[in-house]
Amino acid sequence: MKTILSVVMSLAVVMLFGTSPGLAQDKGKDAKAAAGATKVILENDKVRIQESRFKPGTGGPMMERPDRPTYTVKGGTFVRTYPDGKKVTVQTKTGEWRWLPKESYSFVNTGKTEIILNTVYLK
């Protein structure tokens, strides 16, 4: 049932934002090194949907991240570090949609398995 729901939600996003995707490869060595493996799975003039894979020990640099919905393809545990040094453990669950507000932080996958996220960025 969760798989059907995730397919329906993904199709709804595609239908909502258009069906003329521009597929792309990884966006440079810096992005690939920071996030493990990141690729754009759909992009047009209204939206970019990005798949990010984080192996244990990998993550992302300290930066400001925009408001965005994120779908967890494969869940796990992250530790976020905020500019003031505060650390927060975040659990993501497979099949979960989350709304993430605009925030600045770095993060690392502290679990033992790869985490896979699909993130929607509005333009």
C-alpha positions as CSV (number, residue, x, y, z in Angstrom):
1,M,0.0,0.0,0.0
2,K,2.8,2.4,0.8
3,T,4.5,1.7,-2.5
4,I,1.3,2.5,-4.4
5,L,0.9,5.7,-2.4
6,S,4.5,6.8,-3.1
7,V,4.0,6.1,-6.9
8,V,0.7,8.1,-6.9
9,M,2.4,11.0,-5.0
10,S,5.3,11.0,-7.4
11,L,3.0,11.0,-10.4
12,A,1.0,13.9,-8.8
13,V,4.2,16.0,-8.5
14,V,5.1,15.3,-12.1
15,M,1.6,16.2,-13.3
16,L,1.4,19.3,-11.1
17,F,4.7,20.7,-12.3
18,G,4.8,19.5,-16.0
19,T,6.0,16.6,-17.9
20,S,9.0,17.9,-19.9
21,P,11.8,16.7,-17.7
22,G,15.4,17.5,-18.4
23,L,17.5,14.7,-17.0
24,A,21.0,15.6,-15.8
25,Q,24.1,14.0,-14.4
26,D,25.7,14.9,-11.1
27,K,26.3,18.6,-10.7
28,G,30.0,18.7,-10.3
29,K,32.6,17.0,-8.1
30,D,31.9,19.2,-5.0
31,A,28.2,18.2,-4.9
32,K,29.0,14.6,-5.5
33,A,31.7,14.4,-2.8
34,A,29.6,16.2,-0.2
35,A,26.4,14.3,-0.6
36,G,27.7,10.9,-1.7
37,A,25.6,10.3,-4.9
38,T,23.2,13.0,-6.0
39,K,21.3,13.1,-9.3
40,V,18.5,15.1,-10.8
41,I,15.6,12.8,-11.7
42,L,13.3,15.5,-13.1
43,E,13.8,19.2,-13.9
44,N,11.8,21.8,-15.8
45,D,11.1,25.5,-15.4
46,K,9.0,25.0,-12.3
47,V,10.6,22.2,-10.3
48,R,13.8,20.1,-9.7
49,I,13.4,16.7,-8.1
50,Q,16.7,15.3,-6.8
51,E,17.6,11.9,-5.5
52,S,20.3,11.8,-2.9
53,R,22.0,8.7,-1.5
54,F,24.0,8.9,1.7
55,K,26.2,6.0,2.6
56,P,27.1,5.6,6.3
57,G,29.6,8.4,7.2
58,T,28.6,10.7,4.3
59,G,26.4,13.8,4.5
60,G,26.3,17.4,3.5
61,P,28.2,20.6,4.3
62,M,27.1,23.5,6.4
63,M,24.7,25.6,4.2
64,E,21.3,27.2,4.1
65,R,18.7,24.8,2.7
66,P,15.3,26.1,1.3
67,D,11.8,25.0,2.3
68,R,11.1,21.7,0.6
69,P,9.1,18.5,0.7
70,T,11.2,15.3,1.0
71,Y,10.2,11.7,0.4
72,T,12.2,9.0,2.2
73,V,12.9,6.1,-0.2
74,K,15.1,4.3,2.3
75,G,15.2,5.5,5.9
76,G,17.9,5.8,8.5
77,T,19.6,8.1,11.1
78,F,21.2,11.5,10.5
79,V,22.9,13.9,12.9
80,R,22.4,17.5,12.0
81,T,24.9,20.2,13.3
82,Y,23.6,23.8,13.4
83,P,25.8,26.9,13.1
84,D,25.7,27.4,16.9
85,G,27.1,23.9,17.4
86,K,23.9,22.3,18.5
87,K,23.5,18.6,17.3
88,V,20.1,16.9,16.7
89,T,19.5,13.3,15.7
90,V,16.9,12.9,13.0
91,Q,15.2,9.5,12.2
92,T,13.8,9.1,8.7
93,K,11.3,6.3,8.0
94,T,11.0,4.6,4.7
95,G,7.8,5.8,2.8
96,E,7.6,9.0,4.8
97,W,6.9,12.5,3.3
98,R,8.3,15.4,5.4
99,W,8.2,19.1,5.0
100,L,11.6,20.6,5.8
101,P,11.7,24.3,6.7
102,K,14.4,26.7,5.5
103,E,17.4,26.1,7.9
104,S,21.2,26.1,7.9
105,Y,23.0,23.0,9.0
106,S,25.4,20.2,8.1
107,F,24.6,16.6,8.5
108,V,26.0,13.1,8.4
109,N,24.5,9.6,8.1
110,T,25.4,8.0,11.4
111,G,23.6,4.7,10.7
112,K,24.8,1.5,9.3
113,T,22.8,1.6,6.0
114,E,22.5,3.9,3.0
115,I,19.7,6.5,3.2
116,I,17.9,7.5,0.0
117,L,15.9,10.7,-0.2
118,N,13.9,12.3,-3.1
119,T,13.7,16.1,-2.6
120,V,11.4,18.5,-4.5
121,Y,12.8,22.0,-5.0
122,L,10.4,24.7,-6.4
123,K,11.9,27.3,-8.7
